[in-house]
Amino acid sequence: SLRRLYAGPEDAERARERQVDALELKIGYARNTLVQLENKRDEEISNAARAERAGRDVPDGTREAIERYHRQIADTREEIAAHHKDIEAVRAQYEPIIERLRQLEQQGAR
């Protein structure tokens, strides 16, 4: 049944790499999002610090924005970690398939 799915081990390797590449692309997007969120959070923290230095209370909206960015940053970091685990899972899934296809290829060469 593996021979029906894959022409050979190289075909399975390409399929694995396509899946890994797609996950790495998602990681790249998430990292870009993370940088943007961190910049926005830092900007809100600066706004809060300016207010405190001026002797004013930090506006509720600023406090809420900081908390929201903290949550979004944590969620994005979890998303990145999940994608890394998915990459490991894809590699583990394809390892026995590729190995078996190599064995079948060697048997066919005899």
ABEGO torsion letter per residue (X at the ends): XAAAABABAAAAAAAAAAAAAAAAAAAAAAAAAAAAAAAAAAAAAAAAAAAAAAGBBBBAAAAAAAAAAAAAAAAAAAAAAAAAAAAAAAAAAAAAAAAAAAAAAAAAAX
